[in-house]
Amino acid sequence: MSRRVVVTGAEGFVGWHLRCRLRALSGDQVVGLDRAALQHADTAQAALAAAEVVIHVAGVNRGSDGDVAEGNRLAAHQLAAACDAAGVTPHVVYANSIHAASDTAYGLGKRAAADVLAAWADRHGTTFVDVRLPNLFGEHGRPHYNSFVATFCHLWATGGAPAVSNDREVPLLHAQRAAAEL
């Protein structure tokens, strides 16, 4: 039996891999909901109609500190409000980050988004899964945007010199593996 699975951020780095994987390996009806559509209540509500699972991958990783922190929290609120408006209580899987443990703008925003979604799921008696992903790399990684690995490689390939700060081991995960985990 086919489930309706909504993937927010379906055109993004992880969302693209996730959407492709679900369509190739499951019989689920996969509906993409990008960050812009999530901001339009009617569009989001229509996408979420009859959703059994939502995998929330949409987020903000660039901009001012305020934009990043608030953008992630706001996207979670928009998702919760759209689920309420659609009258659905899907299982929610959240593509969080290991950076949620930090006090950076990105970490604070990701942590706040998890809190919003966990509280919503608790109020509605549904499942919330918080998947904390490490640093990602892979196809569709964009330099200076969604993967420090892509940035590092791009700089080397174009004659630049990547700067290393806080030299330490960094946990990595390929975007395809992240999609499999989600």
N, C-alpha and C positions, 0 to 999 in steps of 0.2 A: 504494500500500500504506500502510495506516495505522500510524503509530508510536504507542507509548504515551509520552506526555510528562507528567511530573509537575511541577507548579508548587507550590513551597512558598510559603506566604504568599499563597495564591490569593485570599483575601478582603480583603487589604490594598490599599493605595493603588495600587501598581504591579501587584501580583498580579491584582487585579480587571481592570485594563485588558488585561493580558497574556492572562489566561484567556479573556476575551471575544474578543480578536483571534484567538487560536489556534482557538477554536471556530468563528468566523465565516469565517476565511480558509484554514484547513488541513483536511485530512481526518484529522488526528491525533486519537487518543483522548486527551483532556486530563483529567488527574486532579489535583484540588486537594488539597493537604495543608497545613492551617494549622499555626501554631506550636504550638498545644496538642496536636494529633495527632502532631506530630513528636516530642513528649516521651514518647509511649506507643509502646514498641518494637513491639508487635504491630500496632497500627494503621499505623504508618509502614512496617513491613515489608510489610504487605498492599498498601498504596498503591504501593509501589515494585516489586512483583512484575512482572517482564517489562518494566520501564521501559527505554527506549532513550535517553531524554534527561531530565535533571532541570534545571529552571531554578530556582535557589535565590534566592528573593526575600525569604523570611521573615527578619526581623531584629528587633533591639531598638533603638529610638531614644529612649526615654524611661525615666526612673528614675534611681537613683543612678548615679554614675560607674561603680561596681563592677558594678551590674546591667547597664548598657549594654555595657561592655567584655566582661564574662564572658558575657552573654546571646548575643551574636553569635558568639563562639567556640564556646560550648556548642551552639548550633543547628547549626553546621557539623559538630561531632563527632557529634551525634545523627544527622544526615543520613548521614554516612559509615558509622556503625555500622549503621544501618538498611539501607543498600545492601549491606553485608557480610552481614547476617543474611538478606536476601532473595536473596543470591547473584547480584546484578546489578552490572554495571560500566558504567553509562550515561555518555554524554557529559554533562559538568556545565558549565552556564553560571551564573555567579555575578553577581548584580546588586549590584555593589560601589558605592562612592561615591568621588568625587574627594577626599572628606574622609579617605580611608584614608591619605593622605599626611601628615595632621596628627597631632599627639600628643594630641588630645582623646580622651576616653573612647570616643566614637563612632568616631573614626578608628582608634584602637588595636584596638577590637573588630572592625571591618570588615577591617582588615589581618590580624588573627589568623585570622579566619574564612577569608579567601582562602588563607592559608598552610596551614591544615588541609585544605581541599579540594584545593589544588594537590598537596600531598604524597600524599593519598589517590589522586588520579588518576594520579600518577606511579607509585605502588606497583602499581597495577592496569593500567597501560598504556592508559589511556583519556584522552580529551580533557578539558581544563579550560580554560574561557574566562573571563577576569576582565574584566567590563565595568564600567568606572568611570563612573558616571552623575553629571552635575552636579546642581545644586539643581532639584528637580522642582516642577511646579505642574499644576493641572488639576482635572477633575471628581473628586470624592471626596477632595480635599485637605481636611484637617481643621485648623482653627486651633489653634495651641498643641500640635500633635501631629506631623504629617508633612509640613508644607510651610510654610516661613516666608512664602511668598507668600500663602497662605491666611490666615495670622496677620495679616500686614500689611493685607490687604484687609478682613478682619473688623474689625480695630481702626478703620480709616477709616470703614467702613459703620456702626459702632455708636457713633460719636462719640468713640472713643479717639484717642490720639496715638501712633502707632508710634515706637519709639525706634530710631534708627539708630546703630549703633556700627561703627567701622572702615569708614567711608564709602568704597566702592570698587565697581567693576563686579563683578557677580555672574553667573556663567554659569547660564543657565536652560534647562530642557528640559521640554516638555509630557509628561505621563505617557503619552499615547497614542504619542508619538514614542519614549519610552523602551521601551514594549512592542514597538514595531516594531524597535528596535535589538536587543533581546534575542532 
